[in-house]
Amino acid sequence: MSQNTSSAVMQQRTEAHDSLNDFPTQPWGTRALCKHVLSGCYLKNKTVWEPTCNRGHMVDPLGEFFSEVWASDIHDYGLEGAFQHDFLMPFVPPVFQRPGHSPDWVVANPPFRLAEQFIARALEVATEGVAMIVRTSFLEGVGRFENLYSKRPPNIVAQFSERIPMVKGRLTARGSTATSYCWLVWLTGVTGTKLVWIPPCRKQLERTEDYAAYREVAA
C-alpha cells in the first residue's frame, strides 16, 4: 500500500489530552543543532536544562557540547541522574535554587499541544538561549502568531533539509516520516529572525551506539 502524503495526513500526530507525547528525538538531530545552528554560541562552558528528557536521547548528545546537562521529565522513564518534574509548574527544582544555578540554555522536544507554554516557560528560566525542535507546521497559525510570534519571535528558524523520523514510544534508526521538523532558537539580547537550513548531515552525525543503548541497531 502506498503512503498517503497529502498535507493533512503529513502533519497529523493526534495525541490524547493526557498523553505523554513520547516521540524520542534521534540523537543526530540534536548534534545538528549544536554543530550547525549554535556553533557560534560557545556552548563548551555552558549549562543546559533538558526538561523533556525521556530516556536520555537528547541528553546524551547535549553532553557532548555543553559542560553540564540537567535532565528532567514529568514522567519517570528511569534515566539515571534525571529528576521528575513538571516543567510548566512555577516552582523551581532544588538544583536551581542555589545562587548561580540558573541554566544558560533550555533545549527540548516539547509536547506539540503544550509547545507554546514550554517556550514561554523556557524563556523565563534560561539566561542565554532556548532551542525547541518542532514540526515545521508549528510556524503556522493565527493564534500562535498572536500569542507568541508577534510578541517574541524566534531569532533563528533552522529547517532540517533531511527528514528526522520520530516514532512513538521508542528510538529507532529505521522508518521514514512525512513530517518535517525545524529548530526554533531564541537568543537573549538578540533581535530579528534569521532563516537557515540544516544541511544534510545524518550520515556524519549518526552513530550506531545511539540506538544500541536502546536495543535498536542502525540500519
C-alpha positions in Angstrom: 0.0 0.0 0.0 1.4 3.4 -0.9 1.9 6.1 1.7 -0.7 8.8 1.8 1.3 12.0 1.5 -1.5 14.6 1.5 -0.6 17.7 3.5 -3.3 16.9 6.1 -2.1 13.4 6.7 1.6 14.5 6.7 1.1 16.9 9.6 -1.2 14.7 11.7 0.1 13.4 15.0 -3.0 13.4 17.2 -2.5 12.6 20.9 -4.9 12.2 23.8 -5.1 15.1 26.1 -3.3 13.2 28.9 -0.7 11.6 26.6 3.0 11.7 27.5 3.7 12.5 23.8 6.5 10.0 23.8 8.2 10.7 20.4 12.0 10.4 21.0 14.4 12.6 19.0 17.1 10.9 17.1 20.4 12.0 18.6 21.9 13.2 15.3 19.1 15.8 15.2 20.4 17.3 18.5 24.0 17.2 17.3 22.9 19.0 14.2 21.5 21.8 16.4 24.7 22.2 18.3 27.1 21.8 15.3 25.2 23.7 12.6 22.9 26.2 14.4 24.6 27.0 17.7 28.2 26.7 16.6 28.9 30.4 17.5 27.3 30.3 20.9 30.4 28.9 22.8 28.5 26.0 24.5 31.5 24.3 25.9 31.4 26.1 29.2 27.6 26.4 29.4 24.9 24.6 31.3 21.7 23.3 29.7 18.4 22.0 31.1 16.5 19.4 29.1 13.0 19.3 30.6 11.6 16.5 28.3 14.5 14.1 28.8 12.5 10.9 28.2 15.2 8.1 28.2 18.1 10.4 27.5 18.1 10.5 23.7 18.7 14.3 23.7 20.6 14.4 27.0 23.5 12.3 25.7 24.3 14.4 22.6 23.9 17.6 24.5 26.5 16.4 26.9 29.0 16.3 24.0 28.7 20.1 23.6 27.7 21.5 27.0 29.7 21.4 30.2 26.7 20.2 32.3 23.3 18.9 31.4 20.4 18.9 33.8 17.6 16.4 32.8 14.0 16.2 34.0 10.7 14.9 32.8 7.1 14.9 34.1 7.3 11.1 33.9 10.0 8.9 35.4 11.5 7.0 32.5 14.3 5.5 34.6 17.1 7.8 33.3 19.9 7.8 35.8 20.5 11.3 37.2 17.2 12.8 35.9 14.6 14.2 38.3 10.9 14.0 37.9 9.5 17.5 37.4 6.6 19.2 35.6 8.3 22.0 33.6 5.2 24.1 33.4 4.8 24.3 37.2 6.0 27.7 38.7 8.3 26.2 41.3 12.0 25.8 40.6 13.7 22.4 41.2 16.3 22.3 44.1 19.2 22.1 41.7 18.4 25.6 40.5 17.7 27.2 43.9 21.4 27.7 44.6 23.0 31.0 43.6 24.3 31.0 40.0 22.5 27.8 39.1 20.0 29.1 36.6 20.6 27.2 33.3 22.3 29.1 30.5 20.1 27.1 28.0 16.9 25.2 27.8 16.8 22.7 24.9 13.8 20.3 24.4 11.4 18.4 22.2 8.2 19.8 23.8 4.8 18.1 23.6 3.1 19.6 20.5 -0.1 20.7 22.3 2.0 22.3 25.0 4.8 23.7 22.9 3.8 27.4 23.3 3.7 27.0 27.1 7.0 25.2 27.1 8.6 28.0 25.1 7.2 30.7 27.4 8.5 28.9 30.5 11.9 28.2 29.0 12.3 31.9 28.1 11.6 32.7 31.8 14.3 30.4 33.2 17.1 30.3 30.6 19.7 33.1 30.8 21.2 32.8 27.3 19.1 30.8 24.9 16.2 28.5 24.2 16.0 25.8 21.4 12.9 23.8 20.7 12.5 21.2 18.0 9.0 21.4 16.5 7.1 20.4 13.4 7.6 22.9 10.6 3.8 23.4 10.6 4.2 24.9 14.1 5.2 28.1 12.3 1.6 28.5 11.1 -1.5 29.6 13.0 -3.2 32.9 13.7 -3.4 32.1 17.4 0.2 31.1 17.6 1.2 34.3 15.8 -0.8 36.5 18.2 0.3 34.7 21.3 3.9 34.0 20.5 5.5 35.2 17.3 4.1 38.7 17.3 5.5 39.2 20.8 8.6 37.1 20.9 9.6 35.7 17.5 12.5 33.2 17.4 15.8 34.6 16.4 16.7 31.5 14.3 14.4 29.2 12.4 16.6 26.2 11.4 14.9 23.9 8.9 16.1 20.4 8.5 16.9 19.6 4.9 16.5 15.9 5.8 13.6 14.3 7.5 14.1 13.2 11.1 11.8 10.3 11.9 10.2 10.3 15.3 8.4 7.0 16.3 6.0 6.8 19.2 7.4 5.1 22.3 10.8 4.2 21.0 14.0 5.4 19.5 14.7 3.8 16.1 17.1 4.3 13.2 14.6 2.7 10.9 11.4 4.1 9.4 10.5 7.2 7.5 8.3 10.2 8.0 6.2 12.6 6.0 6.5 15.3 8.7 9.2 17.9 8.5 10.9 19.5 11.6 12.9 22.6 12.4 14.7 24.0 15.4 13.4 27.3 16.8 16.0 29.3 18.7 15.7 32.3 21.0 18.8 34.2 22.0 18.9 36.7 24.9 19.5 40.2 23.8 19.2 39.5 20.1 16.5 40.9 17.7 15.3 39.9 14.3 14.7 36.4 12.8 17.0 34.5 10.5 16.0 31.5 8.4 18.7 28.9 7.9 18.8 25.3 6.6 20.5 22.5 8.4 22.5 20.8 5.6 22.3 17.0 5.0 24.3 15.7 8.0 22.7 12.5 9.2 25.4 10.2 7.9 28.1 12.4 9.5 26.4 12.8 12.9 24.6 9.5 13.4 26.3 6.7 15.4 25.4 3.1 15.7 25.7 3.3 19.5 23.0 5.9 19.6 20.5 3.1 19.1 22.3 0.1 20.5 21.8 1.5 24.0 18.0 1.3 23.4 18.1 -2.2 21.7 17.9 -0.6 18.3 20.7 -1.1 15.7 21.2 1.4 12.9 20.2 0.0 9.5 
